Each structure stands twice: as C-alpha cells, then as structure tokens.
C-alpha cells in the first residue's frame, strides 16, 4: 500500500504543472479527506489505549486492595496467635509454679517420712534386741518358765508383723522416690517443650516478618515501575501523537498552496505514523505482558497466602495438641496426688497399727511380770514343800520310837499335801490363763 501511495505521489508530482487548478482542488479535497480519516483512526486508537490504561489502573487498584486486605488479615492472625501464645505461657507458668510448690511439699514430706522411718527402725531394732535378750535369759529357766516362753509367741508374731510393716514402709518410700523422679522428669520435659515452642514461635515470627517485608518491597517496586511506565506512555506517546496531528493540521492550513511539499511531508508523516503505530503495538504487547506478569505474581502471592494460612492452621493444631498434652499432664498430676493421699492414709493406718502393737507389748510386759511373781511364789512353795519333806523324813517314826510321834508325822504329811495341792491349783490356774491368752490375741489381731 505504501508503494502505491509513493507511485501515486510521483504521478501527482509529474502532473502538477500540467493539470488545471480545478483538478488541483479535487486532489486537495481527496488528500484532506484521507488526513481526516487518519486522524479519526488515530483518535480511535487513542481511545482504545485509554480504555486499556483505565482497565490496568482498575486492576492495579484491585490488587492493591487485595494486598491491603491480606496484610490486615495477616496482622490480625499474628496478633491473635501472639495473644493466645501469651495466655498459654501464663497458664504454663502457673502450672509450673504449682508443680514447684507441690514438689517442695513432697520433699518436706519425704524428709519427715525418712526421719520417721529411721526412728521406727531404731525403736524396732531396740525392741528386737531386748526381746532377744529376754528370750536368751528365759531359755535357761526350768519347765515352769516354758509356759511363760510360750506366752511370747504372740509377741514374736507381732514382731514379725512389725518387720513386714517396716518392709512395706520401705517399699512405700521407694515408690515415693520413683514418683518424685517421674515428677522431675515431667518438669524437665515441660521446660524443654516450652523452650522448643518459644523457639518455633520466634522463628515463625521472623519468617513472617521477613516475608512481609519482602512482599511489601516487591509490591512497592512493581507498583512504582508500573506507574512509571504507564505515566511515561501517557506523557510521552499520546501527547506526541496529539502534537503531530495538530502540527499536521497547522501545516495543512499554512502550506495549502504548496502541494508538492505538503505531499512529501504527508508521506514522511505517514511513515512516521506507521512507525509510531508499530511502536504503540510494541508498547501494547509490553503492557499485556506486564499484565500477565502481574497476574502471575498475584497467583503466586495467593499461593503464598494459602501456604501461610496452612502453616497457621498447623500451628493452631500444634497448640491444641500441646494443650491436650498439658491436660493429660494435669490429669496425671491429680492421679499422683490421689496416690500420695492414699499413701498418707496407709501411713496413718500403719501408725495406728504400731500403737496397737506397743499396747500389746505393754500388756505382754505386765503378763511377764505377773508370771515372774507367780514363778517366785511357786519357788517359795516348792522350797516350803522341800523343807516339809526333809522335816518329815527327819521325824519319820521308827519301830523303836513309840506311837506318840505318829500323829505329828501325819500332821507334817498333811501340810505337805496341802502345799502340793496349792501348787496344783496354781498350775491349773496358770494353764487356764494361758488358754485364755491363746484365745484372746486372735480377735486382737
């Protein structure tokens, strides 16, 4: 088409000097119509590019609004997480303080139990030594003391029972030490988890802050670059086109008489307009590419926002899991307290059992004293019987003695029989008492 116009222009140049003024006027009207058509086309192009520019401005405003909304949501979520984490830290500190108080109380109770345990062990050892000495002393006595030795059977059983209770108390102490060890390990685990959670929160905050700053810088740079490019295109390209069109109109008005020069300038301007159109198409492609790049960046940012949302949800799940673990630890702590309360009750029952054993020991000591008195009385009775027998043997009547001494000898034998009867009665009463003692300890135990 440009060749045709050039050929037409050359033909017009050849016919300039030969045509009449009427023909020149017709040619001028055609050229003027052509210029008007080109001006309308350029105005349409300008309107179309202005519409595209407005669309890009609207998209830019939408992206800026979306970014501000996402930034606000991110700030709100971060503040909420910080607030919830601070509350969890406060609750954790309170639980740790309670655990520390309970640990100190358990240490004091452990110390008191150790003192009580050592005291009970010393008392039981002294009691065992004392009973061993008594048993050795009573082992060399006669047959009458065997019954009193038999009376020590319940005391030995009570001693064995006390030893078993002492072993149970040692087992209780060992279990308590195990519970204290478990409690210390749980406290260490809580402290370690607290430090790990603080480090994770700090790292997440730093990552979120760096990501936020990077996104802000990228968005600011991209918005600034896009604004500069659009402003440059608006300020440089479109006003230049307008100035060229106005200049062409001025030249058409001022140089209407010089058709040859006007045709040449129009050809040059036509070429410039084509170049300008090509440049505008290139700029349009660049703008479209920028729009696509902006859309891609927007999609990438949406994906990043979704990723951050997923990370926040994961963090909330971790916090929920930590809270459940803390509730489990509180339940375990309550169970340990219940077990310690049960152990305190067992200790009280052991103390009551020990008091009852000491009462039985006192009763046995009283019975032992009574048995000793009875044995001394039996010894005196047997000694009196032996003296009576010796006296009777000395004063026994012979054939040479007269019959007057027989009544006296009979009197001595009667006295001896009375002594023996009293001994028999005392022995039978002792056996009855021992039978009663055999039947009494069973319900006492």
SULTATA-V739726 format. One line per field, one symbol per residue. ss: DSSP state (A for helix, B for strand, O for the rest). psi: psi as a letter, one per 40 degrees, with the letter a starting at -180 (. if undefined). burial: + if it has 24 or more other ideal C-beta (glycine too) atoms within 12 Angstrom, else -. Layout:
# SULTATA-V739726
ss->???
psi->???
burial->???
This chain:
# SULTATA-V739726
ss->OAAAAAAAAAAAAAOOOOOOAAAAAAAAAAAAAAAAAAAAAAAAAAAAAAAAAAAAAAAAAAAAAAAAAAAAAAAAAAAAAAAAAAAAAAAAAAAAAAAAAAAAAAAAAAAAAAAAAAAAAAAAAAAAAAAAAAAAAAOOOOOAAAAAAAAOAAAAAAAAAAAAAAAAAAAAAAAAAAAAAAAAAAAAAAAAAAAAAAAAAAAAAAAAAAAAAAAAAAAAAAAAAAAAAAAAAAAAAAAAAAAAAAAAAAAAAAOOOOAAAAAAAAAAAAAAAAAAAAAAAAAAAAAAAAAAAAAAAAAAAAAAAAAAAAAAAAAAAAAAAAAAAAAAAAAAAAAAAAAAAAAAAAAAAAAAAAAAAAAAAAAAAAAAAAAAAAAAAAAAAAAAAAAAAAAAAAOOOOOOOOAAAAAAAAAAAAAAAAAAAAAAAAAAAAAAAAAAAAAAAAAAO
psi->ddddddddddddddedediidddddddddddddddddddddddddddddddddddddddddddddddddddddddddddddddddddddddddddddddddddddddddddddddddddddddddddddddddddddedeiaddeddddddeddddddddddddddddddddddddddddddddddddddddddddddddddddddddddddddddddddddddddddddddddddddddddddddddddddddfddgddddddddddddddddddddddddddddddddddddddddddddddddddddddddddddddddddddddddddddddddddddddddddddddddddddddddddddddddddddddddddddddddddddddddehiiddiiededdddddddddddddddddddddddddddddddddddddd.
burial->--------+--+---+-------+--++--+--++--++--+--++--+--++--+--++--+---+--++--+--++--+--++--+---+--++--+--++--+--++--+---+--+---+--+---+--++--+-----++-++++++-+++-++-++--++--+--++--+--++--+--++--+--++--+---+--+---+--++--+---+--++--+--++--++--++--+--++--+---+------+--++-+++-++--+--+---+--+---+--++--+--++--+--++--+--++--+--++--+---+--++--+--+---+--+---+--+--++--+--++--+--++--+--++--+--++--+--+---+----------------+--+---+--+---+--+---+---+--+---+----
